[in-house]
Amino acid sequence: MANGQSNIETTTERGGSRLNDLLMERLKEEPNYVSDEGKVKKWVVAEEARNYSPTLIALLLKEEKLRDTFFVEVAGAMVFKMESFLQFVEQKNYLSDSYTRYSQKIGLQIGGRFMNQRNEVELVFPYKDCILEGGQTKEDQKRNEIFFNQTLAQDEITQLLEPKVLTNAARYDVDGEHEVESLYPNDNFLIKGNNLLVLSSLKKELYAKVKLIFIDPPYNTGNDGFGYNDRFNHSTWLTFMRNRLEVARQMLTEDGTLCMTIDHNELGYALLLMDEVFGKENLKNIITAKRGSVTGAKVINPGVVNLSDYVLIYSRNSSTWKPNRVFRAKGRDDRYNQFIVNYEEGYKNWTFEPLADAFAYSLQTTKEKLKRALGSRYEEKLNDFVIANADRVMQFATLDDKNISQAARDLKQRSIANPSTVYKMEREGKSTYYVSNGKLMLFVKDRLIEMDGVKSFSEPISDIWDDVLPNDLHNEGGVIFKKGKKPEKLLHRIMKLTTNEGDLVLDYHLGSGTTAAVALKCKRRFIAIEQMDYGENDSVQRLKNVIGYHIGNDIEYDTRGVSAETGWHGGGSFVYLELKRYNKQFIDDIEKAQNTEGLIDIWEKMKARAFFRFNVEMQKMDDDIEGFKKLTLEEQKQLLCSLLDMNQLYVNRSDMDDAEAGVTEEEKRITKAFYGED
């Protein structure tokens, strides 16, 4: 070991440049280590070293100089000196005339490496190295969750996260509910079941195919459905979120986006977690969204009234992320104060007058009498006039010679020489220039957007969204959601910002179904996952309302939310699927049981069909049935659930042909079709 340490110091200080060149030459033999520009991706190599990558180690062992430097022989075996290798790779450029071992920048180091280079500088919390299945199906439910350690229980985790069998398939369209004869590439899916297990089942099929993932997860407020019996509340929430985010990230396209809504309770934790999973460089925006008004019970207590939710926007890859330009409605811009008088005669003959004069003339009055005649309706009527004449109302703007082409500068000079003439210049792929007396003409028609069927002035959106809360949020979609639901306007804006028609959107905390409803209305494809049971007001009912149904020759469809803005008139379809339950069915039955007698009946059924944990002795349970009866009902339920093998909650795809799984031929057909099998 002493000789090895001496060797690395000598080569690092005096021969580092030659060794570095040799190392770079060998690393370039592996395409995954090389960027498009032909440079070695040192951060990739460093991660490979930390994971003792066989590919990397084989490359290093091929070269005698590298082998002697970065390995030591122990009992006939070559042992990789990972820390020495990382120290060499992560330092700055090696210079043949430099004798310092320190890189040419100032910063904090531990063990010879800067803190931002050290793998151990990270967000840590209890159970971070675990998988939390998160089996809760009702908001008022309390569960003692099992944490599967990713090292000690890897076999169990692998089995837990295997693709599952699908059941209860149904297709919904304007004609109602149908059997699923075939599945198509452009189908929309609503899948009922544990969202981690559904995500894991979809991982292969959806790898790098999803343009937008939107999630509205539990906020961990103590009153939002995240009700696990765990004294490490923040840790449980972080584990729950991290398990799902790590799978979801793999599904995003290179230019894809993940948007998460959250409130102040877990905002700090959420940002740290998202930075770790996605990379801090991929945080694009933190949006503040207004979610209420200063009314009702909120104003009783002293202090600041909390009305904010936050939308965290992360890209999959910062270098390829290209959001769309999105506008929001605003009040009339009074800089547009000119009116084209003789518009119909063609642009060469246009003349202009002040907007106020044209407005007064349209009402057969004078400018001086106009405001007195209209009173409080003046602004409303003027705005209506401007919108109705959007192609004739305009403003003159300065043409800055520094920011325009030579052709535009020449046009400007010609117009100054002939101030009574309007000049026109077509621009390929851009708006047409109209120039008068050296000024550019900007038209109201180019500043308008249509919101809820109404045209208005617009401006680019900022990171404060105080205009996405509709007046009828409670009634959107025709379902009542006691914990509240996200407005369709919010989802529509997010989809306009991050997707285009035909793109795939994923939501694995569907709730009331807003994401799927808006995706239908703005022509995006969706895959939605929901594990909570909301009864009659679930997302299936909402989507049926959106699609509509026949009344004679007409279709009755949802007209609320963004229906007017998107021109929605019903239609579309979706396929409903469920994960096929096995032990999960027993858990559901246990949770519904009202008394001890009901639980004993379930126990008898469990003995015949359930998968138990390896150390369960059924006879001991039978022998102590009187002791079981003395427990409280809640304790009895917890005991029965604890006997079940949590790896057998749902039927794995690999067990589909096992007779004990009870998979029907129809379920086999649908499952094979879903996973693209013959």
Salt bridges, closest charged atoms under 4 A:
GLU25 OE2 - ARG26 NH1 3.37
GLU29 OE2 - ARG26 NH1 3.17
GLU29 OE1 - LYS62 NZ 3.10
GLU47 OE1 - ARG50 NH1 3.57
GLU63 OE1 - ARG26 NE 2.72
GLU83 OE1 - ARG113 NH1 3.20
GLU90 OE2 - ARG50 NH2 2.66
GLU90 OE1 - ARG113 NE 3.05
GLU120 OE2 - ARG118 NH2 1.95
GLU122 OE1 - LYS128 NZ 2.82
GLU145 OE2 - ARG143 NE 3.34
ASP173 OD1 - HIS178 NE2 2.76
ASP175 OD1 - HIS550 NE2 3.05
ASP187 OD1 - ARG171 NH1 2.87
ASP216 OD2 - LYS486 NZ 3.38
GLU246 OE2 - ARG242 NH2 3.10
ASP255 OD2 - LYS211 NZ 3.78
GLU266 OE2 - HIS234 ND1 2.64
ASP275 OD2 - LYS280 NZ 3.67
GLU276 OE2 - LYS128 NZ 2.66
GLU276 OE2 - ARG242 NE 3.65
ASP309 OD1 - ARG291 NE 2.99
ASP309 OD2 - LYS486 NZ 3.66
ASP333 OD2 - ARG335 NH2 2.71
ASP333 OD2 - ARG447 NH1 3.77
GLU344 OE2 - ARG392 NH1 3.34
ASP357 OD1 - LYS367 NZ 3.30
GLU379 OE1 - ARG332 NH2 3.37
ASP401 OD1 - LYS412 NZ 3.18
GLU426 OE2 - LYS424 NZ 3.31
ASP452 OD2 - LYS489 NZ 3.34
GLU459 OE2 - ARG328 NE 3.64
ASP466 OD1 - ARG328 NH2 3.01
ASP467 OD2 - ARG328 NE 3.73
ASP467 OD2 - ARG493 NH2 2.78
GLU488 OE1 - LYS521 NZ 2.98
GLU488 OE2 - ARG542 NH2 2.95
ASP503 OD2 - LYS211 NZ 3.34
ASP558 OD2 - LYS521 NZ 3.04
ASP558 OD1 - ARG560 NE 3.01
GLU565 OE2 - HIS492 ND1 3.44
GLU565 OE2 - LYS496 NZ 3.35
ASP588 OD2 - ARG581 NH1 2.71
ASP588 OD1 - LYS584 NZ 2.63
GLU591 OE2 - ARG143 NH1 3.13
GLU604 OE1 - LYS607 NZ 3.24
GLU617 OE2 - LYS620 NZ 3.80
ASP622 OD2 - LYS607 NZ 3.04
GLU626 OE2 - LYS629 NZ 3.40
ASP657 OD1 - LYS668 NZ 3.46
GLU665 OE2 - LYS668 NZ 3.49
GLU666 OE2 - ARG669 NH2 2.73
GLU667 OE2 - LYS580 NZ 3.26
GLU677 OE1 - ARG653 NH2 2.57
